[in-house]
Amino acid sequence: MADQETDELWDAFHRVVNMSSRELSEWLRTEAATQDEEALPDQAGPETGRRVLEILGKRKTDLDRDDREVMEKVVDRVYQERRDDLEPAAGEPRWRHRLMSMGHDPLKPARPI
């Protein structure tokens, strides 16, 4: 991927992923916990959410092809389910929780670029 494309994807990803690593990690653990058991922290939540956490801990220069694919998937899915302006909006809890599992809380503003 060309440097300009990587820069644009990096910016778009960090705009739609408006939860911090800590917020996302806590959400994934909470969402994965049941009354009887709790998943290990590195195994909590859906794979996409865990991959988003990994990417948030990387520098742009350390991204690989798999990281870029996950980033593109997250950006595309958030924009498919949200308006382009990403203004905070309430919705059905399941919809919000699904987006939060990818690092996007629709009740929070998008990160400025």
CNS distance restraints for C-alpha pairs under 8 A (distance, minus, plus):
assign (resid   1 and name CA) (resid   5 and name CA) 6.30 0.50 0.50
assign (resid   1 and name CA) (resid   6 and name CA) 6.36 0.50 0.50
assign (resid   2 and name CA) (resid   6 and name CA) 6.24 0.50 0.50
assign (resid   3 and name CA) (resid   7 and name CA) 6.09 0.50 0.50
assign (resid   4 and name CA) (resid   8 and name CA) 6.17 0.50 0.50
assign (resid   5 and name CA) (resid   9 and name CA) 6.08 0.50 0.50
assign (resid   6 and name CA) (resid  10 and name CA) 5.91 0.50 0.50
assign (resid   6 and name CA) (resid  60 and name CA) 7.91 0.50 0.50
assign (resid   7 and name CA) (resid  11 and name CA) 6.16 0.50 0.50
assign (resid   8 and name CA) (resid  12 and name CA) 6.13 0.50 0.50
assign (resid   9 and name CA) (resid  13 and name CA) 5.91 0.50 0.50
assign (resid   9 and name CA) (resid  68 and name CA) 7.75 0.50 0.50
assign (resid   9 and name CA) (resid  71 and name CA) 7.20 0.50 0.50
assign (resid   9 and name CA) (resid  72 and name CA) 7.07 0.50 0.50
assign (resid  10 and name CA) (resid  14 and name CA) 6.13 0.50 0.50
assign (resid  10 and name CA) (resid  60 and name CA) 7.13 0.50 0.50
assign (resid  10 and name CA) (resid  71 and name CA) 7.84 0.50 0.50
assign (resid  11 and name CA) (resid  15 and name CA) 6.05 0.50 0.50
assign (resid  11 and name CA) (resid 113 and name CA) 6.45 0.50 0.50
assign (resid  12 and name CA) (resid  16 and name CA) 6.35 0.50 0.50
assign (resid  12 and name CA) (resid  75 and name CA) 6.64 0.50 0.50
assign (resid  13 and name CA) (resid  17 and name CA) 5.95 0.50 0.50
assign (resid  13 and name CA) (resid  71 and name CA) 5.94 0.50 0.50
assign (resid  13 and name CA) (resid  72 and name CA) 7.56 0.50 0.50
assign (resid  13 and name CA) (resid  74 and name CA) 7.26 0.50 0.50
assign (resid  13 and name CA) (resid  75 and name CA) 5.72 0.50 0.50
assign (resid  14 and name CA) (resid  18 and name CA) 6.94 0.50 0.50
assign (resid  14 and name CA) (resid 111 and name CA) 6.91 0.50 0.50
assign (resid  15 and name CA) (resid 110 and name CA) 5.55 0.50 0.50
assign (resid  15 and name CA) (resid 111 and name CA) 4.63 0.50 0.50
assign (resid  15 and name CA) (resid 112 and name CA) 6.31 0.50 0.50
assign (resid  15 and name CA) (resid 113 and name CA) 6.45 0.50 0.50
assign (resid  16 and name CA) (resid  75 and name CA) 6.44 0.50 0.50
assign (resid  16 and name CA) (resid  78 and name CA) 6.89 0.50 0.50
assign (resid  16 and name CA) (resid  86 and name CA) 7.86 0.50 0.50
assign (resid  16 and name CA) (resid 103 and name CA) 7.80 0.50 0.50
assign (resid  16 and name CA) (resid 104 and name CA) 6.00 0.50 0.50
assign (resid  16 and name CA) (resid 110 and name CA) 5.81 0.50 0.50
assign (resid  16 and name CA) (resid 111 and name CA) 6.92 0.50 0.50
assign (resid  17 and name CA) (resid 102 and name CA) 7.40 0.50 0.50
assign (resid  17 and name CA) (resid 103 and name CA) 4.85 0.50 0.50
assign (resid  17 and name CA) (resid 104 and name CA) 4.80 0.50 0.50
assign (resid  17 and name CA) (resid 105 and name CA) 7.90 0.50 0.50
assign (resid  17 and name CA) (resid 110 and name CA) 7.52 0.50 0.50
assign (resid  17 and name CA) (resid 111 and name CA) 7.66 0.50 0.50
assign (resid  18 and name CA) (resid 103 and name CA) 6.37 0.50 0.50
assign (resid  18 and name CA) (resid 104 and name CA) 5.30 0.50 0.50
assign (resid  18 and name CA) (resid 105 and name CA) 6.49 0.50 0.50
assign (resid  18 and name CA) (resid 108 and name CA) 7.11 0.50 0.50
assign (resid  18 and name CA) (resid 109 and name CA) 7.24 0.50 0.50
assign (resid  18 and name CA) (resid 110 and name CA) 5.58 0.50 0.50
assign (resid  18 and name CA) (resid 111 and name CA) 5.72 0.50 0.50
assign (resid  19 and name CA) (resid  23 and name CA) 5.75 0.50 0.50
assign (resid  19 and name CA) (resid  24 and name CA) 5.91 0.50 0.50
assign (resid  19 and name CA) (resid 100 and name CA) 7.90 0.50 0.50
assign (resid  19 and name CA) (resid 103 and name CA) 5.30 0.50 0.50
assign (resid  19 and name CA) (resid 104 and name CA) 5.99 0.50 0.50
assign (resid  19 and name CA) (resid 105 and name CA) 6.56 0.50 0.50
assign (resid  20 and name CA) (resid  24 and name CA) 6.12 0.50 0.50
assign (resid  20 and name CA) (resid 103 and name CA) 7.79 0.50 0.50
assign (resid  21 and name CA) (resid  25 and name CA) 5.95 0.50 0.50
assign (resid  21 and name CA) (resid  53 and name CA) 5.99 0.50 0.50
assign (resid  21 and name CA) (resid  56 and name CA) 6.57 0.50 0.50
assign (resid  21 and name CA) (resid  57 and name CA) 7.83 0.50 0.50
assign (resid  22 and name CA) (resid  26 and name CA) 6.09 0.50 0.50
assign (resid  23 and name CA) (resid  27 and name CA) 6.06 0.50 0.50
assign (resid  24 and name CA) (resid  28 and name CA) 6.08 0.50 0.50
assign (resid  24 and name CA) (resid  49 and name CA) 7.73 0.50 0.50
assign (resid  24 and name CA) (resid  53 and name CA) 7.20 0.50 0.50
assign (resid  24 and name CA) (resid 100 and name CA) 7.34 0.50 0.50
assign (resid  24 and name CA) (resid 101 and name CA) 7.25 0.50 0.50
assign (resid  24 and name CA) (resid 103 and name CA) 5.79 0.50 0.50
assign (resid  25 and name CA) (resid  29 and name CA) 6.27 0.50 0.50
assign (resid  25 and name CA) (resid  41 and name CA) 7.70 0.50 0.50
assign (resid  25 and name CA) (resid  53 and name CA) 7.15 0.50 0.50
assign (resid  26 and name CA) (resid  30 and name CA) 6.08 0.50 0.50
assign (resid  27 and name CA) (resid  31 and name CA) 5.92 0.50 0.50
assign (resid  27 and name CA) (resid 100 and name CA) 7.55 0.50 0.50
assign (resid  27 and name CA) (resid 101 and name CA) 7.29 0.50 0.50
assign (resid  28 and name CA) (resid  32 and name CA) 6.04 0.50 0.50
assign (resid  28 and name CA) (resid  44 and name CA) 5.54 0.50 0.50
assign (resid  28 and name CA) (resid  45 and name CA) 4.60 0.50 0.50
assign (resid  28 and name CA) (resid  46 and name CA) 7.72 0.50 0.50
assign (resid  28 and name CA) (resid  49 and name CA) 7.26 0.50 0.50
assign (resid  28 and name CA) (resid 101 and name CA) 6.41 0.50 0.50
assign (resid  29 and name CA) (resid  33 and name CA) 6.10 0.50 0.50
assign (resid  29 and name CA) (resid  38 and name CA) 7.44 0.50 0.50
assign (resid  29 and name CA) (resid  39 and name CA) 6.90 0.50 0.50
assign (resid  29 and name CA) (resid  40 and name CA) 7.95 0.50 0.50
assign (resid  29 and name CA) (resid  41 and name CA) 6.22 0.50 0.50
assign (resid  29 and name CA) (resid  44 and name CA) 5.11 0.50 0.50
assign (resid  29 and name CA) (resid  45 and name CA) 6.45 0.50 0.50
assign (resid  31 and name CA) (resid  44 and name CA) 7.94 0.50 0.50
assign (resid  31 and name CA) (resid  45 and name CA) 6.62 0.50 0.50
assign (resid  32 and name CA) (resid  38 and name CA) 6.73 0.50 0.50
assign (resid  32 and name CA) (resid  39 and name CA) 6.35 0.50 0.50
assign (resid  32 and name CA) (resid  44 and name CA) 5.52 0.50 0.50
assign (resid  32 and name CA) (resid  45 and name CA) 5.29 0.50 0.50
assign (resid  33 and name CA) (resid  37 and name CA) 6.12 0.50 0.50
assign (resid  33 and name CA) (resid  38 and name CA) 4.33 0.50 0.50
assign (resid  33 and name CA) (resid  39 and name CA) 6.20 0.50 0.50
assign (resid  33 and name CA) (resid  44 and name CA) 7.92 0.50 0.50
assign (resid  34 and name CA) (resid  38 and name CA) 6.07 0.50 0.50
assign (resid  39 and name CA) (resid  43 and name CA) 6.07 0.50 0.50
assign (resid  39 and name CA) (resid  44 and name CA) 5.18 0.50 0.50
assign (resid  40 and name CA) (resid  44 and name CA) 5.98 0.50 0.50
assign (resid  42 and name CA) (resid  50 and name CA) 7.33 0.50 0.50
assign (resid  43 and name CA) (resid  50 and name CA) 7.56 0.50 0.50
assign (resid  44 and name CA) (resid  50 and name CA) 7.50 0.50 0.50
assign (resid  45 and name CA) (resid  49 and name CA) 6.39 0.50 0.50
assign (resid  45 and name CA) (resid  50 and name CA) 6.77 0.50 0.50
assign (resid  45 and name CA) (resid 101 and name CA) 7.09 0.50 0.50
assign (resid  46 and name CA) (resid  50 and name CA) 6.51 0.50 0.50
assign (resid  46 and name CA) (resid 101 and name CA) 7.03 0.50 0.50
assign (resid  47 and name CA) (resid  51 and name CA) 6.09 0.50 0.50
assign (resid  48 and name CA) (resid  52 and name CA) 6.14 0.50 0.50
assign (resid  48 and name CA) (resid  70 and name CA) 7.10 0.50 0.50
assign (resid  48 and name CA) (resid 101 and name CA) 7.68 0.50 0.50
assign (resid  48 and name CA) (resid 102 and name CA) 6.27 0.50 0.50
assign (resid  49 and name CA) (resid  53 and name CA) 6.35 0.50 0.50
assign (resid  49 and name CA) (resid 101 and name CA) 5.28 0.50 0.50
assign (resid  49 and name CA) (resid 102 and name CA) 4.72 0.50 0.50
assign (resid  49 and name CA) (resid 103 and name CA) 6.71 0.50 0.50
assign (resid  50 and name CA) (resid  54 and name CA) 6.42 0.50 0.50
assign (resid  51 and name CA) (resid  55 and name CA) 6.21 0.50 0.50
assign (resid  51 and name CA) (resid  67 and name CA) 7.70 0.50 0.50
assign (resid  51 and name CA) (resid  70 and name CA) 7.24 0.50 0.50
assign (resid  52 and name CA) (resid  56 and name CA) 6.13 0.50 0.50
assign (resid  52 and name CA) (resid  70 and name CA) 7.46 0.50 0.50
assign (resid  52 and name CA) (resid  71 and name CA) 7.56 0.50 0.50
assign (resid  52 and name CA) (resid 102 and name CA) 6.68 0.50 0.50
assign (resid  52 and name CA) (resid 103 and name CA) 6.99 0.50 0.50
assign (resid  53 and name CA) (resid  57 and name CA) 6.58 0.50 0.50
assign (resid  54 and name CA) (resid  58 and name CA) 6.77 0.50 0.50
assign (resid  55 and name CA) (resid  63 and name CA) 7.62 0.50 0.50
assign (resid  55 and name CA) (resid  67 and name CA) 6.66 0.50 0.50
assign (resid  58 and name CA) (resid  62 and name CA) 6.20 0.50 0.50
assign (resid  58 and name CA) (resid  63 and name CA) 7.06 0.50 0.50
assign (resid  59 and name CA) (resid  63 and name CA) 7.03 0.50 0.50
assign (resid  63 and name CA) (resid  67 and name CA) 5.74 0.50 0.50
assign (resid  63 and name CA) (resid  68 and name CA) 6.84 0.50 0.50
assign (resid  64 and name CA) (resid  68 and name CA) 6.42 0.50 0.50
assign (resid  65 and name CA) (resid  69 and name CA) 6.28 0.50 0.50
assign (resid  66 and name CA) (resid  70 and name CA) 6.33 0.50 0.50
assign (resid  67 and name CA) (resid  71 and name CA) 6.13 0.50 0.50
assign (resid  68 and name CA) (resid  72 and name CA) 6.06 0.50 0.50
assign (resid  69 and name CA) (resid  73 and name CA) 6.13 0.50 0.50
assign (resid  70 and name CA) (resid  74 and name CA) 6.16 0.50 0.50
assign (resid  71 and name CA) (resid  75 and name CA) 6.15 0.50 0.50
assign (resid  72 and name CA) (resid  76 and name CA) 5.99 0.50 0.50
assign (resid  73 and name CA) (resid  77 and name CA) 6.03 0.50 0.50
assign (resid  74 and name CA) (resid  78 and name CA) 6.06 0.50 0.50
assign (resid  74 and name CA) (resid 102 and name CA) 6.64 0.50 0.50
assign (resid  75 and name CA) (resid  79 and name CA) 6.20 0.50 0.50
assign (resid  76 and name CA) (resid  80 and name CA) 6.04 0.50 0.50
assign (resid  77 and name CA) (resid  81 and name CA) 6.27 0.50 0.50
assign (resid  78 and name CA) (resid  82 and name CA) 5.92 0.50 0.50
assign (resid  78 and name CA) (resid  99 and name CA) 6.99 0.50 0.50
assign (resid  78 and name CA) (resid 104 and name CA) 7.42 0.50 0.50
assign (resid  79 and name CA) (resid  83 and name CA) 6.51 0.50 0.50
assign (resid  79 and name CA) (resid  84 and name CA) 6.20 0.50 0.50
assign (resid  79 and name CA) (resid  86 and name CA) 8.00 0.50 0.50
assign (resid  82 and name CA) (resid  86 and name CA) 6.23 0.50 0.50
assign (resid  83 and name CA) (resid  87 and name CA) 7.58 0.50 0.50
assign (resid  86 and name CA) (resid 106 and name CA) 7.56 0.50 0.50
assign (resid  86 and name CA) (resid 109 and name CA) 6.83 0.50 0.50
assign (resid  86 and name CA) (resid 110 and name CA) 5.98 0.50 0.50
assign (resid  87 and name CA) (resid 106 and name CA) 7.74 0.50 0.50
assign (resid  87 and name CA) (resid 108 and name CA) 7.84 0.50 0.50
assign (resid  87 and name CA) (resid 109 and name CA) 5.76 0.50 0.50
assign (resid  87 and name CA) (resid 110 and name CA) 7.02 0.50 0.50
assign (resid  88 and name CA) (resid 106 and name CA) 5.39 0.50 0.50
assign (resid  88 and name CA) (resid 107 and name CA) 4.58 0.50 0.50
assign (resid  88 and name CA) (resid 108 and name CA) 5.29 0.50 0.50
assign (resid  88 and name CA) (resid 109 and name CA) 5.24 0.50 0.50
assign (resid  88 and name CA) (resid 110 and name CA) 7.84 0.50 0.50
assign (resid  89 and name CA) (resid 106 and name CA) 5.66 0.50 0.50
assign (resid  89 and name CA) (resid 107 and name CA) 5.38 0.50 0.50
assign (resid  90 and name CA) (resid  96 and name CA) 7.86 0.50 0.50
assign (resid  90 and name CA) (resid 106 and name CA) 6.85 0.50 0.50
assign (resid  90 and name CA) (resid 107 and name CA) 6.08 0.50 0.50
assign (resid  91 and name CA) (resid  95 and name CA) 6.66 0.50 0.50
assign (resid  91 and name CA) (resid  96 and name CA) 6.52 0.50 0.50
assign (resid  92 and name CA) (resid  96 and name CA) 6.36 0.50 0.50
assign (resid  93 and name CA) (resid  97 and name CA) 5.99 0.50 0.50
assign (resid  94 and name CA) (resid  98 and name CA) 6.03 0.50 0.50
assign (resid  95 and name CA) (resid  99 and name CA) 6.39 0.50 0.50
assign (resid  96 and name CA) (resid 100 and name CA) 6.07 0.50 0.50
assign (resid  96 and name CA) (resid 105 and name CA) 6.64 0.50 0.50
assign (resid  96 and name CA) (resid 106 and name CA) 6.34 0.50 0.50
assign (resid  97 and name CA) (resid 101 and name CA) 6.16 0.50 0.50
assign (resid  97 and name CA) (resid 105 and name CA) 7.96 0.50 0.50
assign (resid  98 and name CA) (resid 102 and name CA) 7.06 0.50 0.50
assign (resid  99 and name CA) (resid 103 and name CA) 6.62 0.50 0.50
assign (resid  99 and name CA) (resid 104 and name CA) 5.23 0.50 0.50
assign (resid  99 and name CA) (resid 105 and name CA) 6.32 0.50 0.50
assign (resid  99 and name CA) (resid 106 and name CA) 7.33 0.50 0.50
assign (resid 100 and name CA) (resid 104 and name CA) 4.72 0.50 0.50
assign (resid 100 and name CA) (resid 105 and name CA) 4.97 0.50 0.50
assign (resid 100 and name CA) (resid 106 and name CA) 7.75 0.50 0.50
